């Protein structure tokens, strides 16, 4: 059964924690894993159709859906993918904060 979308404020709160995880110490795999754990309650449909939803999908693909069990990740992003991930995380964070 589909659930109702989370509010933009809730998305902001979870994305803030994920950005904080990505800025923390530890290996990239650990930081991605921590971000994925923090975003586990989000779904693509939490944001309206459009570019912001596409950005959220990209973020969830590299974090939540990239988890290998309870800890660890299946794949590490290359430098270009990591840059894109960080840009999209920050964009979602900034855009949802305004709502």
C-alpha positions in Angstrom: 0.0 0.0 0.0 1.5 3.4 -1.0 2.1 5.8 1.7 1.6 9.6 1.7 4.6 11.7 0.7 6.7 13.1 3.5 6.7 16.9 3.9 9.4 19.0 2.3 10.5 19.9 5.9 10.9 16.3 6.7 12.9 15.7 3.5 15.1 18.7 4.5 15.7 17.3 8.0 16.8 13.9 6.6 18.9 15.5 3.9 20.6 17.7 6.4 21.7 14.6 8.4 22.9 12.9 5.2 24.9 15.9 4.2 26.4 16.0 7.7 27.3 12.3 7.3 29.0 13.0 4.0 31.0 15.8 5.6 32.1 13.6 8.5 35.2 11.6 9.0 35.8 8.1 7.8 36.0 6.3 4.5 33.7 7.3 1.6 32.0 3.9 2.0 31.3 4.6 5.7 30.0 8.1 4.9 27.7 6.9 2.1 26.5 4.1 4.4 25.7 6.6 7.2 23.9 8.9 4.7 21.9 5.9 3.4 20.8 4.9 6.9 19.7 8.5 7.5 17.7 8.6 4.3 16.0 5.1 4.6 12.6 6.6 5.3 12.5 8.8 2.1 11.0 7.8 -1.2 11.2 9.4 -4.7 7.6 10.6 -4.5 8.4 12.7 -1.4 9.1 15.6 -3.7 6.9 16.8 -6.5 7.6 15.8 -10.1 10.4 17.7 -11.8 14.1 18.3 -11.4 14.0 18.3 -7.6 12.4 14.8 -7.6 15.1 13.6 -10.1 17.8 15.0 -7.8 16.3 13.1 -4.8 16.1 9.9 -6.9 19.8 10.3 -7.8 20.7 10.8 -4.1 18.6 7.8 -3.0 20.2 5.7 -5.7 23.7 6.4 -4.3 22.8 6.2 -0.6 19.7 4.2 0.5 19.5 1.9 -2.6 23.3 1.4 -2.7 23.4 -0.2 0.8 24.9 -3.7 1.1 23.0 -5.0 4.1 22.9 -3.1 7.3 26.3 -1.4 6.7 28.5 -0.8 3.7 27.7 0.0 0.1 27.6 -2.0 -3.1 29.5 0.5 -5.2 31.6 3.6 -4.7 31.0 6.6 -6.9 33.9 7.9 -9.0 35.0 11.5 -8.7 32.5 12.8 -11.2 29.6 10.8 -9.7 30.6 11.9 -6.2 30.6 15.6 -7.2 27.2 15.2 -8.8 25.9 13.4 -5.7 27.1 16.2 -3.4 25.7 18.9 -5.7 22.3 17.2 -5.8 22.2 16.7 -2.0 22.9 20.3 -1.4 20.3 21.4 -4.0 17.6 19.2 -2.3 18.7 20.6 1.1 18.5 24.2 -0.1 15.2 23.8 -2.1 13.3 22.0 0.7 14.5 24.5 3.3 12.5 27.2 1.6 9.2 25.3 1.7 
